[in-house]
């Protein structure tokens, strides 16, 4: 259970990072 929870948190962080990166790229263009 804990492993799944931690994995989910990591996936959320990666997802947020990818979204912010995409937004930054769009802003730079």
ROSE-640349 format. One line per 4 residues: number of its first residue (from 1); for each residue x, y, z of N, C-alpha, C, CB. Coordinates in steps of 0.1 Angstrom, whole numbers, plus 2048, in hexadecimal, padded with zeros to 3 digits. Glycine has a CB too. Layout:
// ROSE-640349
NUM> X,Y,Z,X,Y,Z,X,Y,Z,X,Y,Z; ...
//
This chain:
// ROSE-640349
1> 808,7F4,800,800,800,800,809,80D,800,7F6,800,80C; 813,80D,809,81B,819,80A,823,81B,7FC,825,817,815; 828,810,7F7,82F,811,7EA,827,817,7DF,835,803,7E6; 81A,813,7DF,811,818,7D4,80F,827,7D7,804,811,7D4
5> 80D,82B,7E4,80B,839,7E7,817,841,7E3,808,83A,7F6; 823,83D,7E7,82F,844,7E4,830,846,7D5,83B,83E,7EA; 82E,83B,7CE,82F,83B,7BF,825,845,7B9,82D,82C,7B9; 819,845,7BF,80F,84F,7BA,814,85D,7BC,802,84C,7C1
9> 81A,860,7C8,81F,86D,7CA,82A,871,7C0,824,86F,7D9; 833,867,7BE,83E,86A,7B4,838,86D,7A7,848,85E,7B4; 82E,865,7A2,828,867,795,822,875,795,81E,85C,792; 81B,879,79F,815,886,7A0,81F,891,79E,80D,888,7AD
13> 82A,88F,7A5,835,89A,7A4,83B,89A,796,840,896,7AE; 83D,88E,790,842,88E,783,838,894,779,846,87F,77E; 82B,891,77B,821,897,773,821,8A6,774,813,891,776; 821,8AB,780,821,8BA,782,82E,8C0,77B,821,8BD,791
17> 839,8B9,77D,846,8BE,777,844,8BF,768,852,8B5,77B; 83F,8B5,762,83E,8B4,753,834,8BF,74F,839,8A6,74E; 82A,8C1,756,820,8CC,753,827,8DA,754,813,8CB,75C; 82E,8DC,75E,835,8E9,760,83F,8EB,755,83B,8EA,76E
21> 846,8E0,752,850,8E1,747,849,8E5,73A,858,8D4,745; 83E,8DF,737,837,8E2,72A,832,8F0,72B,82B,8D8,729; 82D,8F5,736,828,902,737,834,90C,735,822,905,745; 83F,909,73B,84B,912,739,84F,912,72B,857,90D,742
25> 84F,907,724,853,907,716,84A,90F,70E,853,8F8,711; 83D,90E,711,833,916,709,835,925,70C,824,912,70D; 838,928,718,83A,936,71B,847,93C,714,83C,938,72B; 851,933,714,85E,938,70D,85B,93A,6FE,869,92D,70F
29> 853,932,6F8,850,934,6EA,847,940,6E9,849,927,6E4
//
